[in-house]
Amino acid sequence: MKTLRSHFRTATLALAAVGLLASQATAMPVVAPADTQPIMLAASDCYAIGQQVAEQNGGTLAKASQSTRGGQPVCVIVVLVPGKDGQRPRRSEIVVPLN
């Protein structure tokens, strides 16, 4: 029975080592070709624009997403503006050009 346990322990350690080596092999850096354009993250731009719009309207930013309207890239901003006299916040959707 002892030999079965030792074989099982050895096999488990070997599998763990192989898994560790395989995960490191797949985590190698990838070199992009020189002719590719850098990727711009528009979602972060929309988020920054959304924060500015929310501040201008006196509300809080609920959602900021990129969309295309009329062939032009736009940010769709959802702002929650506080209600008057303790009422629920009002939802306001604002569309801003991405440029």
N, C-alpha and C positions, 0 to 999 in steps of 0.2 A: 504494500500500500504506500510505503514511503517513496518508492521509485516513481509511482504514478503521479504523486504530488509534485515531486521534483521536476518531472518531465512537463507537467502542466505549468508550473512556475516558469521554467525555462522558455517554453513556447509563448507564454504571455509576455515575458520580457522581450523576446525577439520580435513579436508582433508590434509591441509598443515602440521599439527602436526603429523598425521599418516605417511605421506610421509617422514618427517624428522626422525621419530623413525625407520621406516623401512630401510632407508638408513644407519643409524648408526648400525642397527642390522646386516646388510650384510657386513659392513666394519670391522668386528671383525677379529683379527689376526688368521692366520691358523698355526697350529703347524705341522711341517713336521715329518714323522716317522724317527726314529734314524738310520735306515739302508739305507737311501737314500744318494747318492753321491751329493756333491755340483755341481751346474750347472756352467760351465765355459762359459763366453761370448767370443766367438771366433771373433765376428764381431769387437769388440773393439780392439782385438789383431791385426786383419787385418788392421784396421785403423792406429794403431801405426806403424805397419810394412810399410804401404803405405806412411806414412809421411816420414819415414826414406829413403825409395826408391826414393821418389820424391826429397828429399833434395840431395841425391847422384847424381841424374840425372840432377839437376839444373832446375827442373820444379815444377809444382803445382799438388797436388793430386786431381784428378777428381772423382775417384771411388775406393772403396776397398770393396771386397766381398769375402766370403768364398765359396769354391767349393770342389768337390772331383774329382781327376783325377788319374786314375790308382789305385783306392782304397785308395789313400792317401789324407788327407786333405791339401788343398793349399789355398793361398790367391791370388786372381786375382786383380792386381793393375793396374789402368789406370792413367797415368801421362801425363799432357800436358806440353811439352817442348817448350819454346819460339822459334819461327822461326827466321831465319836470314834475315837481311835487311828489317825488317818490315813485313815479311810474316806471314801467319797464324801460330798459334801454331801447333806443330806436336803431334799427339796422339800416345802414346806408351803404349802397354799392356804388363805387366810383371807378370809372374807366379812365386810365391815364396812358398816354403814349409812352412807349418804352425808351425813346431816344433821350 
